[in-house]
């Protein structure tokens, strides 16, 4: 049972829920005072650099990035005046660790990263040592801390750490000793009772919650606070795997109450001093509540093409034909090709669902407890020598070592599973990419189309579903027939984990507080500086270079993962892939628009006579030579998914000036748009403009400092006015947009 409250609630003594409507007769229950009783409030207050708790200016205790984000972040910070890393900054190498795409390009990034860690005082985790979030859990997270990461799955709430995934611009601000500015977020109680039944794992619980809260935006941009007696029924490792999936709800962050089990985990990792008990106060107010009876959760599966498309595995097996038919029809809409060879319905044979691939990997699936449970189920079984295959990626070398010592790796390999080193590739399309029309079940974080490596625009489409490692193992025992783990459930309990840090002591470079400024940064030929970007003009002319009417546009569609990874350190090279899987003609259009602006800035007015005549009719006194020209993307709801700033920066280096949308899917994507100097417009009406149309926005700088709720814009040649608006921005954010980007803003300072 997962129950959502349609109002705020008071939590009394950590166990009694009182809906706000039922508390109105009790003057002692004041929401404004009681909201200070949440765990989230205490942590946010401790990290706020001002006394204003409504408009927060946060500084973090540590940061982390991986090898398709840290080069751009360091390059941006260097261009802005970076001298040293002022806080622990962990550079992990778990996304491009195979160094298999683009020759030596990926390894060049790693060499750069090590030289930067030495020069500025960073912590460098070499390839294959750990996935980014497992290392942070093992070595950095602690109770009451805040950590910022340039990966959307930066979540360490189960260790009492409020962690936030953001685009690189927000990390640059911390490196320059600026703050993370945000309005005080809503806080939602995730009230857990009961205990998971045998065979049910953390992914099952996470998917059950995701199903209920994603589509309705119940926790969007809010903090999910896990409380209630059910927390104690799970090990820390189990909690970690639930916690990391909170990202898929579009929440801002997460935090859990801590207990002696949290102390045990931190002590095991040599950091008992980082423990303190975190509990809500005797009276705490939450803006909503998700009540979860853990004992009622069954093995779940998130079918294509989103983590919220969730069913119980039993329910799917009973209704496979109807459910698969709906997905097959959706696939045709997705690709625009009614003849595409994609059919989940083909996977039903003799009334059973047949799977071709199983993956257990990354920050959600590769944890110790998940792999141990899978190995127990697969003991003495055989995967078989047909098309079905299983790959397992332990999340770090210490986890790998522990699994070896306990015999789990032996059992997995004996069964026919392939065991590999720590790597995030299966999560973003750079490892174990499924074949066309293949059905893959994965204990990983996402199953967007494109995400796992398929290319709908090229009629290459796979069906990726999310499942818990336990049910993947059960399916493996049945040679690929989809099976819930409850079919093999027994009284097995995962033994306590052990942690041997020797491999880290041998290989990790820890230079925090010991920078070596004389160190030369090592640049490979693919590491390029950011091109120059102009400050915002008073009047702007936007050309519509993409119009996407999908319900949601993911960051994987804005800038693909997988094959683009080699170019993440080359802004112009990477920009060639912008919208390549969704609108392949966008880059050419954007370049043409950029050429118009280059002509203007070089002193030659572009050949837009008719356009300028229409502008003159609106604002007679404006000189056309002063009107900045840029490209614009319209999408209904852009930015679901990854925190990668390149989803915005690629638009900017191609001459992008704005996004227009109904709403932004995530706070982090909107922040990326702002930090790269683009205007985050919104509109309520249906867009009547088309690709190629020009939209004139006069007095935009004035609008930024005036009533942003009503901004007049004009679709030229169509006698059409637009009512645009911009949601609240901080003064800092407005100055960044006016400067043209965060780099310019910092240079100006």
Buried (B, 14 or more C-beta within 10 A) or exposed (E): EBEBBEEBBBBBEBEEBBBBEEBEEEEEBEBEEBBBBBBBBBBBEEBBEEEEEEEBBBBBBBBBBBBBBBBBBBBBBBBBEBEEBBBBBBBBBBBBBBBEBBEEBBBBBBBBBBBBBBBBBBBBBBBBBBBBBBBBBBBBBBBBBBBBBBBBBBBBBBBBBBBBBBBBBBBBBBBBEBBBBBEBBBBBBBBBBBBBBBBBBBBBBBBBBBBBBBEEEBBBBBBBBBBBBBBEBBBBBBBBBBBBBBBBBBBBBBBBBBBEBBBBBBBBBEBEEBBEEBBBBEBBBBBBBBBBBBBBBBBBBBBBBBBBBBBBBBBBBEEBEEBBEEBBEBBBEBBEBEEBEBBBBEBBEEEBBBBBBBBBBBBBBBBBBBBBBBBBBBBEBEBBEEEBBBBBBBBBBBBBBBBEEBEBBBBBEBBBBBBBBBBBBBBBBBBBBBBBBBBBBBBBBBBBBBBBBBBBBEBBBBBBBBBBBBBBBBBBBBBBBBBBBBBBBEEBEBEEBEBEBEBBEEBBBBBBEEBEEEBEBBBBEBBBEBEEBBBBBBBBBBBBBBBBEBEBBBBBBBBBBBBBBBBBBBBEBBBBBBBBBBBEEBBEBBBBBBEBBBBBEEEEBBEBEEBBEBBEEBBEEBEBEEBBBBBBBBBBBBBBBBBBBBBBBBBBBBBBBBBBBBBBBBBBBBBBBBBBBBBBBBBEEEBEBEBEBBBBBBBBBEBBEEEBEEBBBBBBEBEEEBEBBBEEBBEBBBBBBBBBBBBBBBEEE
